[in-house]
Amino acid sequence: MDESLYEMASLFLTVGDEVPEVVDFDVFKDNEISKLSFADLRGKWTILFFYPGDFTFVCPTELGEMAGLYEEFVKEGAEVVSVSTDSAFVHKAWHDTSDTIKQVTYPMAADPSHELSELFGVLEEGDGQALRGTFIISPEGVIKTAEINCAGIGRNAKETMRKFKAAKYVGDNPANVCPASWNEGDETLTPGVDLVGKI
């Protein structure tokens, strides 16, 4: 790999990396604008999902789906935080205007400085917007899953929930792993020599 490309890639957080606690950002939640940091999120699972922009087309469908599952995420011990490069004031205006976004009760993070988008490697430099990045972060602050889509491909909130529950299960049961399409309650696998070639 070209050395400059290697250095660039190493600047982005990825699976297995610990998210720095010191990073803080503005959020719009409960009709108020306040500060939130990754230190505040320690001790619970975090579903961090980036999207290109407010007042767009695919984005409200994604945020609306996540809003529909938010109570279940909270019940399972997770906080959901959406992120775009819009300001918190634009989030408020969108929330006040859109019937879909009115349903959002999780924190909507603002990243006009692009600090978060750059940190997680989702920033599109040309237009200053974030790609559709989803990161599941453990209570210890470690990234367990990372998914990045281009702007035209919407995500599935139920699949994010499935992957979150799998990450949570493996976190609680480190000797086990979850096979393809695993859902809560399905059988898991215990890796070992006896299992080699038997699947």
Backbone bond lengths (Angstrom), bond angles and torsions (degrees), N, CA, C in turn:
res aa  C-N    CA-C-N  psi(-1)  N-CA   C-N-CA  omega(-1)  CA-C   N-CA-C  phi
1 M - - - 1.468 - - 1.529 109.64 -
2 D 1.336 115.73 138.77 1.456 120.93 175.11 1.529 109.34 -55.33
3 E 1.347 116.48 135.97 1.473 120.53 -174.35 1.525 112.08 -58.94
4 S 1.338 116.88 -40.06 1.464 119.45 -179.44 1.528 110.96 -66.55
5 L 1.350 116.57 -36.33 1.469 120.05 177.25 1.526 110.29 -67.78
6 Y 1.332 116.68 -38.57 1.460 120.60 178.45 1.523 110.51 -62.98
7 E 1.339 116.07 -44.00 1.467 120.05 179.16 1.525 110.81 -63.34
8 M 1.346 116.56 -39.27 1.459 120.84 179.70 1.531 110.12 -65.20
9 A 1.339 116.76 -45.15 1.459 120.88 -179.20 1.520 111.23 -63.17
10 S 1.326 116.82 -34.77 1.465 120.44 -176.81 1.526 112.13 -72.25
11 L 1.339 117.28 -11.91 1.454 120.35 179.80 1.526 112.16 -79.30
12 F 1.324 117.07 -18.76 1.453 121.61 -176.27 1.522 111.21 -92.19
13 L 1.323 115.86 141.46 1.454 120.13 173.67 1.520 109.32 -73.55
14 T 1.321 116.24 145.60 1.458 120.74 178.99 1.530 109.46 -145.42
15 V 1.319 117.18 -176.31 1.464 122.01 -178.22 1.526 110.24 -55.59
16 G 1.333 115.64 131.02 1.457 121.52 -179.92 1.512 113.58 95.56
17 D 1.326 117.44 -15.16 1.466 120.70 178.86 1.526 110.53 -81.47
18 E 1.323 115.24 149.89 1.465 121.03 175.25 1.527 108.52 -93.72
19 V 1.320 115.55 131.29 1.461 121.21 -179.34 1.528 108.93 -76.87
20 P 1.330 118.89 129.24 1.473 120.38 -179.02 1.529 111.92 -62.36
21 E 1.311 116.79 131.41 1.466 120.95 -179.16 1.519 112.04 -69.05
22 V 1.328 117.08 -26.29 1.466 120.35 -170.44 1.528 113.45 -71.99
23 V 1.333 117.27 -17.34 1.465 119.90 -177.39 1.525 109.71 -71.28
24 D 1.337 116.78 124.26 1.460 119.92 175.24 1.525 110.18 -126.92
25 F 1.333 116.28 164.54 1.452 120.78 -172.49 1.523 109.05 -159.19
26 D 1.337 116.03 159.26 1.459 121.37 175.72 1.522 109.70 -77.64
27 V 1.332 116.20 143.92 1.463 120.99 173.46 1.526 109.65 -133.37
28 F 1.321 114.53 147.98 1.461 121.08 170.34 1.520 107.60 -103.90
29 K 1.332 116.62 123.14 1.468 122.05 179.54 1.523 108.67 -157.87
30 D 1.330 116.35 138.94 1.470 121.51 178.69 1.527 111.65 53.77
31 N 1.331 115.45 40.69 1.460 122.87 177.40 1.533 113.43 62.55
32 E 1.325 116.25 22.54 1.461 121.04 177.89 1.524 109.96 -132.18
33 I 1.324 115.19 154.78 1.460 121.36 174.44 1.520 107.88 -109.98
34 S 1.332 115.74 127.00 1.462 120.53 -178.17 1.523 109.19 -145.08
35 K 1.323 115.75 179.38 1.462 121.79 178.58 1.528 110.09 -98.00
36 L 1.333 115.13 145.57 1.462 121.77 174.00 1.522 106.78 -139.23
37 S 1.331 116.42 145.57 1.469 120.15 177.09 1.520 109.04 -132.76
38 F 1.322 115.73 166.01 1.459 119.47 177.09 1.530 110.94 -68.58
39 A 1.318 117.31 -21.78 1.466 119.96 173.44 1.528 109.83 -65.19
40 D 1.336 116.87 -38.26 1.466 121.11 178.33 1.523 111.76 -64.26
41 L 1.334 116.19 -26.08 1.463 120.99 -175.04 1.530 112.60 -91.48
42 R 1.327 117.44 -9.15 1.460 119.54 178.75 1.533 109.92 -62.53
43 G 1.318 115.61 145.61 1.461 120.31 -179.87 1.514 113.19 95.72
44 K 1.343 116.77 -7.57 1.463 120.43 175.26 1.532 107.98 -139.73
45 W 1.300 116.38 158.60 1.455 120.47 174.11 1.524 108.87 -69.18
46 T 1.329 116.65 148.45 1.457 121.34 177.78 1.522 109.77 -127.49
47 I 1.331 115.39 129.39 1.462 121.39 172.07 1.523 105.72 -104.56
48 L 1.321 116.02 104.59 1.460 121.88 -177.70 1.523 107.57 -102.67
49 F 1.336 116.88 115.89 1.459 116.50 -179.95 1.524 112.06 -130.25
50 F 1.335 112.67 124.57 1.457 122.86 -178.62 1.527 109.58 -90.40
51 Y 1.327 115.75 148.81 1.461 120.53 175.18 1.528 108.07 -144.87
52 P 1.348 118.28 158.37 1.462 120.40 -172.52 1.523 116.21 -64.29
53 G 1.336 118.66 -44.61 1.451 115.73 -176.18 1.514 115.05 -175.84
54 D 1.330 115.17 154.05 1.459 122.15 174.26 1.537 109.85 -69.38
55 F 1.308 116.24 160.68 1.469 122.98 178.07 1.529 111.59 56.79
56 T 1.331 115.58 39.33 1.467 119.89 178.47 1.531 108.87 -117.60
57 F 1.331 117.91 -152.54 1.461 120.84 -165.43 1.532 113.20 -116.39
58 V 1.317 116.58 -59.83 1.469 120.16 178.41 1.531 110.28 -73.08
59 C 1.325 116.74 -36.23 1.472 121.63 -174.40 1.527 113.73 -54.71
60 P 1.340 120.21 -47.84 1.462 117.57 -179.29 1.533 113.30 -64.04
61 T 1.336 117.01 -28.66 1.477 118.39 177.70 1.523 109.98 -66.99
62 E 1.334 116.86 -37.25 1.466 120.65 179.27 1.530 110.87 -70.70
63 L 1.336 116.45 -47.28 1.469 119.45 -179.18 1.524 110.66 -64.04
64 G 1.325 116.84 -35.77 1.460 120.56 177.70 1.517 111.90 -65.20
65 E 1.338 117.40 -42.63 1.467 120.44 176.89 1.525 111.31 -60.96
66 M 1.333 116.12 -44.08 1.464 119.35 178.78 1.521 110.97 -63.95
67 A 1.327 116.95 -36.35 1.470 120.22 177.82 1.520 110.77 -61.95
68 G 1.332 116.52 -36.81 1.455 120.70 179.38 1.520 113.76 -66.59
69 L 1.329 116.81 -23.74 1.476 121.38 -179.92 1.529 112.81 -106.19
70 Y 1.329 116.94 0.74 1.464 119.94 -172.77 1.523 112.88 -57.38
71 E 1.318 118.08 -45.17 1.470 120.41 -178.98 1.525 111.19 -60.27
72 E 1.335 116.79 -37.11 1.467 119.78 178.43 1.525 111.00 -68.54
73 F 1.344 116.90 -40.70 1.470 119.49 176.29 1.537 110.05 -58.87
74 V 1.331 116.23 -46.08 1.468 120.40 -179.56 1.523 110.66 -62.50
75 K 1.322 116.32 -43.36 1.469 121.04 178.96 1.528 111.52 -59.39
76 E 1.334 115.96 -33.15 1.467 121.52 -179.74 1.526 112.61 -85.91
77 G 1.337 116.87 2.49 1.461 120.07 174.93 1.512 115.12 92.98
78 A 1.333 116.78 25.07 1.469 120.19 -178.68 1.516 111.33 -121.18
79 E 1.327 115.56 152.32 1.455 122.48 168.64 1.518 107.40 -109.34
80 V 1.310 116.17 140.35 1.462 122.28 176.25 1.523 107.66 -104.82
81 V 1.320 116.80 132.67 1.464 121.59 177.25 1.528 107.77 -133.37
82 S 1.332 116.70 118.14 1.462 120.01 174.01 1.524 108.41 -90.04
83 V 1.337 115.94 152.72 1.470 120.52 -177.82 1.523 110.12 -141.11
84 S 1.331 116.14 130.48 1.464 120.64 166.34 1.525 107.32 -136.96
85 T 1.318 115.70 172.22 1.464 119.20 -179.04 1.533 112.01 -85.03
86 D 1.328 117.04 5.64 1.461 121.09 173.54 1.528 110.05 -71.25
87 S 1.322 117.06 162.55 1.465 121.04 175.54 1.527 110.02 -80.46
88 A 1.314 115.93 165.04 1.466 120.57 177.44 1.527 111.10 -64.54
89 F 1.325 117.15 -28.39 1.464 120.74 178.11 1.533 110.84 -68.27
90 V 1.335 116.14 -37.25 1.465 119.76 176.42 1.530 109.75 -67.52
91 H 1.345 116.89 -39.11 1.480 119.74 174.85 1.523 110.41 -56.29
92 K 1.323 116.57 -44.57 1.467 120.31 -179.75 1.529 110.94 -62.23
93 A 1.330 116.02 -44.79 1.460 119.76 -179.55 1.524 110.98 -62.46
94 W 1.336 116.85 -40.02 1.471 121.33 178.33 1.529 109.87 -65.92
95 H 1.322 116.07 -43.26 1.464 121.81 179.42 1.529 110.43 -61.58
96 D 1.313 116.80 -38.76 1.465 120.87 -179.52 1.522 112.53 -72.46
97 T 1.346 116.39 -23.70 1.460 121.59 -171.35 1.525 114.06 -98.73
98 S 1.324 117.18 -41.04 1.468 122.13 -171.69 1.527 111.93 -92.81
99 D 1.328 116.68 128.91 1.466 120.52 177.20 1.525 111.35 -62.83
100 T 1.327 116.61 -35.00 1.474 120.05 178.92 1.515 110.61 -68.42
101 I 1.331 117.95 -46.53 1.461 121.45 -175.66 1.531 111.30 -73.08
102 K 1.322 117.61 -21.25 1.473 120.08 173.82 1.529 111.19 -59.42
103 Q 1.339 117.01 -24.65 1.469 121.61 -179.51 1.530 112.54 -77.03
104 V 1.324 117.23 -13.24 1.470 121.44 -176.61 1.525 109.96 -76.26
105 T 1.330 116.09 121.73 1.466 120.86 177.31 1.531 112.11 -118.51
106 Y 1.336 117.10 -2.97 1.469 120.02 175.61 1.534 109.59 -83.54
107 P 1.325 118.31 163.69 1.471 120.89 -179.97 1.527 112.11 -64.06
108 M 1.321 115.89 133.41 1.459 122.20 174.32 1.523 107.20 -106.43
109 A 1.324 116.48 106.38 1.469 120.92 -174.82 1.522 111.44 -82.49
110 A 1.327 114.88 144.66 1.457 122.44 178.79 1.525 109.49 -106.28
111 D 1.326 115.89 134.05 1.467 120.51 -178.37 1.533 111.29 -133.70
112 P 1.349 117.61 53.35 1.469 118.98 -179.51 1.525 113.08 -65.52
113 S 1.326 117.69 -22.44 1.472 120.93 178.05 1.533 111.99 -81.07
114 H 1.347 116.69 -11.40 1.465 124.20 -179.15 1.529 113.09 71.62
115 E 1.309 117.73 9.47 1.471 120.59 -177.34 1.531 111.31 -60.99
116 L 1.341 116.82 -48.13 1.465 119.83 -179.27 1.524 111.27 -66.97
117 S 1.331 115.97 -45.35 1.467 120.08 -177.82 1.523 111.50 -61.69
118 E 1.325 116.84 -38.49 1.464 120.35 177.34 1.523 110.85 -70.48
119 L 1.335 116.67 -41.24 1.461 121.37 -178.40 1.526 111.73 -59.64
120 F 1.338 116.26 -38.39 1.461 120.61 -177.85 1.532 112.77 -97.02
121 G 1.337 117.14 5.58 1.460 120.71 172.81 1.516 114.96 71.08
122 V 1.338 117.51 28.69 1.466 119.63 -177.93 1.526 113.38 -112.49
123 L 1.328 117.92 1.46 1.463 120.21 -174.95 1.525 111.24 -76.01
124 E 1.334 115.66 130.01 1.452 121.11 170.20 1.526 106.76 -91.04
125 E 1.320 115.85 106.93 1.460 120.86 -173.03 1.521 112.29 -58.88
126 G 1.319 117.40 -37.34 1.454 120.80 -174.33 1.510 114.55 -60.90
127 D 1.349 116.85 -44.16 1.463 119.01 -176.51 1.524 113.44 -113.77
128 G 1.332 117.34 1.60 1.459 120.30 175.91 1.509 114.62 70.01
129 Q 1.336 116.96 19.69 1.462 120.96 177.66 1.518 110.26 -108.96
130 A 1.341 115.47 161.97 1.459 120.88 178.31 1.521 110.08 -92.06
131 L 1.314 115.72 145.49 1.462 121.21 168.52 1.536 108.26 -72.51
132 R 1.323 116.10 174.11 1.474 120.14 179.43 1.531 109.25 -84.07
133 G 1.321 115.66 87.54 1.456 121.51 -178.50 1.516 111.24 -105.54
134 T 1.332 116.15 133.33 1.466 121.56 177.43 1.522 108.80 -122.56
135 F 1.330 116.66 126.80 1.460 122.27 -178.28 1.526 108.73 -128.44
136 I 1.316 116.08 127.03 1.470 121.70 175.07 1.519 106.89 -102.25
137 I 1.321 115.22 119.81 1.467 122.05 -172.21 1.525 109.19 -116.53
138 S 1.322 116.79 132.27 1.467 122.27 -176.39 1.522 111.14 -72.93
139 P 1.331 117.64 166.34 1.471 120.27 176.30 1.530 113.12 -58.86
140 E 1.336 116.65 -23.09 1.469 120.79 177.88 1.524 111.83 -84.29
141 G 1.336 117.17 -2.40 1.454 120.84 178.30 1.512 114.83 89.24
142 V 1.340 118.02 16.53 1.459 122.29 -177.41 1.534 109.59 -100.48
143 I 1.325 116.77 132.67 1.463 121.48 179.22 1.528 109.31 -72.05
144 K 1.325 116.57 123.41 1.462 122.36 -179.06 1.518 112.92 -102.76
145 T 1.329 118.26 -32.05 1.459 120.99 174.24 1.523 109.05 -139.13
146 A 1.330 115.72 150.61 1.462 122.29 176.47 1.515 108.00 -141.94
147 E 1.318 116.29 127.03 1.463 122.09 178.90 1.527 107.28 -134.97
148 I 1.340 117.15 129.43 1.463 120.52 179.70 1.522 108.88 -130.37
149 N 1.345 115.24 122.27 1.459 122.02 177.38 1.521 109.43 -112.44
150 C 1.338 116.04 156.40 1.455 119.59 171.28 1.530 108.64 -72.03
151 A 1.321 116.43 168.77 1.463 121.56 -172.00 1.525 113.29 -61.04
152 G 1.331 118.12 -29.58 1.457 120.54 -174.85 1.514 115.66 -82.29
153 I 1.339 117.65 -4.75 1.470 120.40 -175.76 1.521 109.86 -112.29
154 G 1.326 116.79 108.78 1.463 121.66 179.03 1.516 111.68 -75.41
155 R 1.313 115.51 155.18 1.467 121.72 -178.55 1.526 111.75 -99.07
156 N 1.317 115.43 173.59 1.462 123.10 -177.86 1.529 108.11 -117.30
157 A 1.335 117.22 112.41 1.464 121.08 -177.31 1.519 111.63 -63.36
158 K 1.341 117.39 -33.87 1.469 119.99 178.65 1.526 110.89 -65.74
159 E 1.331 116.60 -35.62 1.461 119.57 176.93 1.526 110.83 -69.12
160 T 1.326 116.84 -36.68 1.467 119.62 174.91 1.521 110.06 -62.21
161 M 1.327 117.12 -41.48 1.460 121.16 176.92 1.531 110.66 -62.09
162 R 1.338 116.48 -43.31 1.472 119.75 179.33 1.520 110.86 -60.20
163 K 1.341 116.31 -45.67 1.465 119.54 -179.10 1.526 111.30 -67.88
164 F 1.328 116.74 -36.12 1.458 120.10 176.49 1.530 110.47 -61.54
165 K 1.334 116.96 -46.14 1.467 119.62 -179.41 1.529 111.28 -65.15
166 A 1.334 116.50 -34.13 1.464 119.54 175.67 1.524 110.76 -66.63
167 A 1.325 116.62 -43.45 1.470 120.57 178.28 1.524 110.53 -62.90
168 K 1.313 115.69 -40.53 1.465 120.41 178.86 1.527 110.74 -65.41
169 Y 1.340 116.88 -42.18 1.467 120.51 179.41 1.525 110.72 -62.20
170 V 1.332 116.56 -47.71 1.466 120.32 -178.92 1.531 110.29 -65.29
171 G 1.347 116.50 -34.28 1.456 119.46 176.21 1.523 112.33 -63.22
172 D 1.334 115.54 -38.19 1.467 120.57 179.30 1.519 112.72 -81.86
173 N 1.343 117.02 -21.46 1.476 122.38 -175.89 1.529 109.20 -133.13
174 P 1.334 117.36 70.62 1.468 120.68 -171.92 1.525 115.09 -63.22
175 A 1.329 118.26 -14.13 1.470 120.01 178.20 1.524 111.72 -81.10
176 N 1.330 117.13 -12.08 1.457 121.14 -176.03 1.523 111.36 -110.59
177 V 1.330 115.56 160.40 1.461 122.13 174.72 1.522 108.72 -132.21
178 C 1.328 115.84 156.58 1.460 121.45 -177.86 1.529 109.76 -102.98
179 P 1.339 118.08 122.97 1.470 120.66 -179.70 1.534 111.81 -73.98
180 A 1.313 115.56 178.95 1.463 121.59 -179.00 1.521 111.60 -54.54
181 S 1.329 115.24 138.86 1.475 123.18 176.47 1.517 112.98 59.30
182 W 1.336 117.22 23.55 1.465 120.80 179.09 1.520 109.85 -61.10
183 N 1.332 114.88 136.22 1.461 121.90 172.50 1.518 108.93 -124.04
184 E 1.309 116.44 156.24 1.460 121.74 -179.61 1.520 110.59 -50.98
185 G 1.332 115.97 128.35 1.457 120.91 -178.80 1.514 113.79 98.40
186 D 1.347 117.69 -17.97 1.465 120.85 177.35 1.527 110.19 -72.57
187 E 1.332 115.28 163.62 1.460 120.41 176.80 1.528 109.99 -70.32
188 T 1.323 114.90 147.49 1.461 120.97 175.21 1.526 108.55 -111.85
189 L 1.315 116.54 179.49 1.459 122.21 179.64 1.518 109.81 -117.73
190 T 1.336 115.42 147.74 1.457 121.52 173.54 1.523 107.64 -113.65
191 P 1.335 118.15 102.84 1.455 120.59 -177.41 1.530 111.99 -58.39
192 G 1.321 115.22 142.40 1.456 121.40 177.87 1.507 109.87 176.93
193 V 1.323 117.09 168.18 1.451 122.45 -177.94 1.523 111.55 -57.21
194 D 1.334 116.96 -37.88 1.466 120.54 -177.02 1.521 112.06 -64.98
195 L 1.308 118.12 -18.81 1.460 121.76 -176.95 1.521 112.27 -91.41
196 V 1.324 117.69 -15.47 1.466 122.12 -176.03 1.527 110.28 -61.09
197 G 1.345 115.75 125.14 1.462 121.24 177.55 1.511 114.34 76.75
198 K 1.336 118.91 3.01 1.458 121.31 -177.66 1.533 112.34 -96.98
199 I 1.305 117.20 -5.95 1.466 119.80 -177.99 1.518 109.64 -101.76
